[in-house]
Amino acid sequence: MSLPAPSPFAQAKIFVFRRYSTLRDEGAAPAASPVAEAARQARKRLKKRAKNERLRNFFGWCAGCEAYGSIF
């Protein structure tokens, strides 16, 4: 049994389909409203603030252990 000869348009079909699927996904995304965008930015700022607080607490604790390391 022999394999069929590859179509000269195979690469073009793959290229077109990939571009179509990319454009379809981009077009399907809803446009962000200014209110939703502001809420997202506020959540992001809150999350960053909480992360920075955790890091400050952790590294403050490390510095305290380092300072009192000679006692133990």
Secondary structure, DSSP 8 states (H G I E B T S, - for coil): -------TTHHHHHHHHHHHHHHHHHHHS----HHHHHHHHHHHHHHHHHHHHHHHHHHHHHHHHHHTTTT-
